[in-house]
Amino acid sequence: MMKPMVSLSLATYPEANTPKTASNAVAVARRIGATLHAVAINVDIPDVSNALSSFLLDLPNKIREAEATSRSFGKNLLETVAKEALQGGVRLTTQELTAPPALIGDTAAEQCRYFDICLVGWAPDNQTARMTAEAVVFGSGRPTLLLPDATDVGALDHVVIAWDGSRVAARAVADARPFLELATMITVLTVTDEKPLPGQDIGERLAQGLRTRGLVAEAASIQAGARSIATAIQEYALEIGGKLLVMGGYGHSRVRDFVLGGATEGILSDLRLPILLSH
């Protein structure tokens, strides 16, 4: 049996991930018996100053300071990951890369293509983390696990699947296999009032298939009502003790201009638990 390989993309500029990202990433790798590759993506700012701007704003010095701060954040985050991995018994490799500010997300996505699962730290006010997550979800070709800074990952033993019978939802279920196989409970959740569904019993059909494979699974359905679908799904998942949400990532990228589907946009705006997104 092949050992999974997961990649952690660490944001360093202008807003860095917190140390919580490091501990959560190690917890995920340990949970599924994976090796972990942590990449700090430091900023490389092109010097476009001219003589006047250099005199008035001291741009070259400001650029050097920003790049030094970015490298310092990256170094500290990699050291934190190394410490957590050693304590958790997780095999780790690390790497430092540089990229212009506009290409940080693309650089992360390209690196993630060599691994089985991509990990991205998440904080609601960290735009760098959001940009990185969107680029990785839609550009890596790999499932992306978003790790919210506000929570400890824990065991991920109760997996909730947001299921609408779509291609991207089916892809997400396949990509979540390492977590499904270790789950003590799987809940297949269908929202019945958000859009037309391909059948009445699609949740139960998937749950039955999972049970046939030897897993513990049940189906549930809810109505979003006046809530956004992202809010309704996450509230229900937390209410039933869900530790990991699995769902398809709707949307596409037009040269880094991300056009997101409603559920994906809502999830990225208000992330409340670890979420595995597949596109």
C-alpha positions as a Python dict, from the first residue, in 0.01 Angstrom:
ca = {
    (1, 'M'): (0, 0, 0),
    (2, 'M'): (140, 338, -100),
    (3, 'K'): (194, 591, 176),
    (4, 'P'): (10, 918, 109),
    (5, 'M'): (208, 1237, 56),
    (6, 'V'): (58, 1569, 161),
    (7, 'S'): (185, 1918, 86),
    (8, 'L'): (149, 2221, 313),
    (9, 'S'): (171, 2562, 145),
    (10, 'L'): (267, 2833, 395),
    (11, 'A'): (183, 3196, 328),
    (12, 'T'): (441, 3450, 447),
    (13, 'Y'): (347, 3785, 286),
    (14, 'P'): (185, 4025, 341),
    (15, 'E'): (2, 3815, 600),
    (16, 'A'): (163, 3498, 728),
    (17, 'N'): (-9, 3182, 847),
    (18, 'T'): (-15, 3128, 1222),
    (19, 'P'): (165, 2845, 1406),
    (20, 'K'): (-176, 2674, 1439),
    (21, 'T'): (-148, 2587, 1069),
    (22, 'A'): (168, 2389, 1144),
    (23, 'S'): (16, 2183, 1425),
    (24, 'N'): (-303, 2118, 1228),
    (25, 'A'): (-110, 2006, 921),
    (26, 'V'): (96, 1762, 1124),
    (27, 'A'): (-223, 1629, 1287),
    (28, 'V'): (-373, 1561, 943),
    (29, 'A'): (-58, 1387, 816),
    (30, 'R'): (-41, 1175, 1129),
    (31, 'R'): (-410, 1085, 1103),
    (32, 'I'): (-376, 933, 755),
    (33, 'G'): (-19, 803, 795),
    (34, 'A'): (121, 1045, 539),
    (35, 'T'): (457, 1207, 484),
    (36, 'L'): (442, 1586, 496),
    (37, 'H'): (616, 1833, 266),
    (38, 'A'): (602, 2190, 396),
    (39, 'V'): (671, 2476, 154),
    (40, 'A'): (724, 2834, 266),
    (41, 'I'): (653, 3068, -23),
    (42, 'N'): (850, 3386, 38),
    (43, 'V'): (784, 3705, -154),
    (44, 'D'): (1011, 3838, -428),
    (45, 'I'): (908, 4196, -507),
    (46, 'P'): (1025, 4338, -841),
    (47, 'D'): (1209, 4668, -802),
    (48, 'V'): (1023, 4907, -1033),
    (49, 'S'): (1143, 5226, -864),
    (50, 'N'): (1295, 5516, -1051),
    (51, 'A'): (1527, 5783, -920),
    (52, 'L'): (1246, 6012, -798),
    (53, 'S'): (1046, 5741, -621),
    (54, 'S'): (1365, 5606, -466),
    (55, 'F'): (1443, 5952, -330),
    (56, 'L'): (1091, 6027, -203),
    (57, 'L'): (982, 5683, -78),
    (58, 'D'): (1303, 5485, -40),
    (59, 'L'): (1135, 5200, -228),
    (60, 'P'): (1440, 4974, -265),
    (61, 'N'): (1486, 4970, 113),
    (62, 'K'): (1114, 4906, 172),
    (63, 'I'): (1128, 4614, -71),
    (64, 'R'): (1429, 4467, 108),
    (65, 'E'): (1252, 4501, 442),
    (66, 'A'): (935, 4330, 312),
    (67, 'E'): (1134, 4043, 163),
    (68, 'A'): (1335, 4001, 485),
    (69, 'T'): (1013, 3994, 689),
    (70, 'S'): (866, 3734, 456),
    (71, 'R'): (1174, 3512, 483),
    (72, 'S'): (1171, 3545, 861),
    (73, 'F'): (804, 3439, 878),
    (74, 'G'): (876, 3146, 645),
    (75, 'K'): (1176, 3032, 847),
    (76, 'N'): (982, 3048, 1174),
    (77, 'L'): (685, 2856, 1029),
    (78, 'L'): (906, 2580, 889),
    (79, 'E'): (1082, 2549, 1225),
    (80, 'T'): (742, 2517, 1396),
    (81, 'V'): (633, 2247, 1151),
    (82, 'A'): (961, 2060, 1209),
    (83, 'K'): (911, 2070, 1585),
    (84, 'E'): (549, 1950, 1560),
    (85, 'A'): (641, 1675, 1313),
    (86, 'L'): (918, 1547, 1540),
    (87, 'Q'): (681, 1533, 1836),
    (88, 'G'): (409, 1368, 1628),
    (89, 'G'): (631, 1112, 1460),
    (90, 'V'): (554, 1245, 1113),
    (91, 'R'): (814, 1223, 838),
    (92, 'L'): (881, 1574, 706),
    (93, 'T'): (1059, 1747, 421),
    (94, 'T'): (1073, 2125, 383),
    (95, 'Q'): (1136, 2373, 106),
    (96, 'E'): (1159, 2749, 59),
    (97, 'L'): (1045, 2914, -265),
    (98, 'T'): (1015, 3274, -380),
    (99, 'A'): (744, 3428, -596),
    (100, 'P'): (616, 3774, -688),
    (101, 'P'): (311, 3875, -480),
    (102, 'A'): (66, 3812, -765),
    (103, 'L'): (202, 3460, -829),
    (104, 'I'): (218, 3324, -474),
    (105, 'G'): (-100, 3120, -522),
    (106, 'D'): (5, 2989, -862),
    (107, 'T'): (342, 2882, -722),
    (108, 'A'): (167, 2691, -443),
    (109, 'A'): (-69, 2523, -692),
    (110, 'E'): (218, 2411, -914),
    (111, 'Q'): (403, 2257, -618),
    (112, 'C'): (92, 2075, -497),
    (113, 'R'): (58, 1876, -820),
    (114, 'Y'): (328, 1637, -702),
    (115, 'F'): (134, 1531, -390),
    (116, 'D'): (-187, 1352, -300),
    (117, 'I'): (-353, 1617, -83),
    (118, 'C'): (-283, 1990, -46),
    (119, 'L'): (-310, 2160, 293),
    (120, 'V'): (-371, 2534, 329),
    (121, 'G'): (-403, 2726, 655),
    (122, 'W'): (-705, 2952, 683),
    (123, 'A'): (-794, 3264, 880),
    (124, 'P'): (-1095, 3483, 793),
    (125, 'D'): (-894, 3807, 774),
    (126, 'N'): (-590, 3665, 591),
    (127, 'Q'): (-628, 3754, 224),
    (128, 'T'): (-299, 3585, 134),
    (129, 'A'): (-433, 3255, 270),
    (130, 'R'): (-755, 3296, 73),
    (131, 'M'): (-570, 3375, -249),
    (132, 'T'): (-349, 3072, -196),
    (133, 'A'): (-645, 2846, -120),
    (134, 'E'): (-838, 2953, -430),
    (135, 'A'): (-534, 2903, -654),
    (136, 'V'): (-464, 2559, -509),
    (137, 'V'): (-828, 2442, -523),
    (138, 'F'): (-873, 2539, -888),
    (139, 'G'): (-518, 2511, -1018),
    (140, 'S'): (-349, 2214, -852),
    (141, 'G'): (-560, 1926, -979),
    (142, 'R'): (-546, 1787, -625),
    (143, 'P'): (-793, 1784, -334),
    (144, 'T'): (-733, 2076, -98),
    (145, 'L'): (-790, 2058, 276),
    (146, 'L'): (-852, 2398, 432),
    (147, 'L'): (-742, 2415, 796),
    (148, 'P'): (-908, 2694, 996),
    (149, 'D'): (-681, 2868, 1245),
    (150, 'A'): (-961, 2893, 1498),
    (151, 'T'): (-984, 2521, 1570),
    (152, 'D'): (-772, 2216, 1647),
    (153, 'V'): (-809, 1952, 1377),
    (154, 'G'): (-836, 1659, 1615),
    (155, 'A'): (-924, 1308, 1502),
    (156, 'L'): (-1142, 1390, 1198),
    (157, 'D'): (-1340, 1078, 1287),
    (158, 'H'): (-1685, 1202, 1183),
    (159, 'V'): (-1686, 1298, 813),
    (160, 'V'): (-1977, 1489, 662),
    (161, 'I'): (-2017, 1472, 284),
    (162, 'A'): (-2210, 1754, 116),
    (163, 'W'): (-2379, 1556, -161),
    (164, 'D'): (-2579, 1678, -460),
    (165, 'G'): (-2499, 1399, -704),
    (166, 'S'): (-2276, 1624, -916),
    (167, 'R'): (-1945, 1544, -1083),
    (168, 'V'): (-1744, 1760, -844),
    (169, 'A'): (-1916, 1606, -540),
    (170, 'A'): (-1834, 1257, -671),
    (171, 'R'): (-1474, 1364, -722),
    (172, 'A'): (-1462, 1494, -365),
    (173, 'V'): (-1589, 1163, -224),
    (174, 'A'): (-1321, 972, -416),
    (175, 'D'): (-1051, 1215, -301),
    (176, 'A'): (-1163, 1183, 62),
    (177, 'R'): (-1101, 807, 70),
    (178, 'P'): (-804, 824, 316),
    (179, 'F'): (-1030, 1002, 566),
    (180, 'L'): (-1343, 796, 495),
    (181, 'E'): (-1159, 470, 559),
    (182, 'L'): (-1058, 592, 908),
    (183, 'A'): (-1392, 750, 1000),
    (184, 'T'): (-1607, 607, 1276),
    (185, 'M'): (-1911, 779, 1121),
    (186, 'I'): (-1992, 926, 779),
    (187, 'T'): (-2297, 1143, 724),
    (188, 'V'): (-2410, 1206, 367),
    (189, 'L'): (-2584, 1544, 378),
    (190, 'T'): (-2819, 1671, 108),
    (191, 'V'): (-2974, 2019, 97),
    (192, 'T'): (-3317, 1978, -59),
    (193, 'D'): (-3429, 2337, -122),
    (194, 'E'): (-3123, 2492, -286),
    (195, 'K'): (-3140, 2355, -642),
    (196, 'P'): (-3298, 2069, -838),
    (197, 'L'): (-3143, 1734, -743),
    (198, 'P'): (-3105, 1430, -970),
    (199, 'G'): (-3328, 1214, -748),
    (200, 'Q'): (-3513, 1184, -418),
    (201, 'D'): (-3285, 928, -256),
    (202, 'I'): (-2939, 1033, -377),
    (203, 'G'): (-2803, 1069, -22),
    (204, 'E'): (-2922, 727, 87),
    (205, 'R'): (-2789, 575, -235),
    (206, 'L'): (-2439, 706, -163),
    (207, 'A'): (-2460, 606, 204),
    (208, 'Q'): (-2564, 253, 101),
    (209, 'G'): (-2267, 235, -133),
    (210, 'L'): (-2033, 338, 148),
    (211, 'R'): (-2187, 77, 380),
    (212, 'T'): (-2138, -186, 110),
    (213, 'R'): (-1769, -94, 115),
    (214, 'G'): (-1759, -168, 488),
    (215, 'L'): (-1795, 186, 620),
    (216, 'V'): (-2041, 325, 875),
    (217, 'A'): (-2259, 575, 690),
    (218, 'E'): (-2603, 732, 711),
    (219, 'A'): (-2795, 985, 504),
    (220, 'A'): (-2948, 1310, 621),
    (221, 'S'): (-3126, 1595, 446),
    (222, 'I'): (-3187, 1954, 550),
    (223, 'Q'): (-3342, 2270, 415),
    (224, 'A'): (-3132, 2585, 402),
    (225, 'G'): (-3432, 2814, 431),
    (226, 'A'): (-3322, 3176, 461),
    (227, 'R'): (-2960, 3075, 533),
    (228, 'S'): (-2690, 3050, 273),
    (229, 'I'): (-2617, 2692, 172),
    (230, 'A'): (-2264, 2723, 313),
    (231, 'T'): (-2400, 2834, 650),
    (232, 'A'): (-2667, 2564, 656),
    (233, 'I'): (-2422, 2285, 573),
    (234, 'Q'): (-2160, 2394, 826),
    (235, 'E'): (-2412, 2457, 1104),
    (236, 'Y'): (-2560, 2110, 1060),
    (237, 'A'): (-2217, 1948, 1038),
    (238, 'L'): (-2111, 2108, 1365),
    (239, 'E'): (-2445, 2030, 1528),
    (240, 'I'): (-2403, 1655, 1467),
    (241, 'G'): (-2038, 1656, 1573),
    (242, 'G'): (-1883, 1658, 1227),
    (243, 'K'): (-1505, 1701, 1227),
    (244, 'L'): (-1439, 1717, 851),
    (245, 'L'): (-1662, 1843, 570),
    (246, 'V'): (-1611, 1702, 220),
    (247, 'M'): (-1755, 1889, -78),
    (248, 'G'): (-1699, 1976, -440),
    (249, 'G'): (-1540, 2310, -521),
    (250, 'Y'): (-1753, 2494, -775),
    (251, 'G'): (-1600, 2762, -991),
    (252, 'H'): (-1315, 2828, -1228),
    (253, 'S'): (-1011, 3049, -1273),
    (254, 'R'): (-963, 3297, -1553),
    (255, 'V'): (-596, 3384, -1515),
    (256, 'R'): (-621, 3418, -1137),
    (257, 'D'): (-962, 3592, -1152),
    (258, 'F'): (-1156, 3333, -955),
    (259, 'V'): (-1524, 3292, -1030),
    (260, 'L'): (-1672, 3087, -749),
    (261, 'G'): (-1997, 2899, -716),
    (262, 'G'): (-2232, 3008, -438),
    (263, 'A'): (-2156, 2729, -192),
    (264, 'T'): (-1779, 2756, -247),
    (265, 'E'): (-1788, 3134, -207),
    (266, 'G'): (-1982, 3097, 118),
    (267, 'I'): (-1742, 2836, 253),
    (268, 'L'): (-1438, 3050, 174),
    (269, 'S'): (-1600, 3354, 333),
    (270, 'D'): (-1692, 3181, 660),
    (271, 'L'): (-1496, 2863, 728),
    (272, 'R'): (-1599, 2693, 1052),
    (273, 'L'): (-1439, 2347, 1036),
    (274, 'P'): (-1178, 2166, 826),
    (275, 'I'): (-1307, 2125, 470),
    (276, 'L'): (-1177, 1905, 189),
    (277, 'L'): (-1255, 2073, -142),
    (278, 'S'): (-1215, 1901, -479),
    (279, 'H'): (-1260, 2062, -816),
}
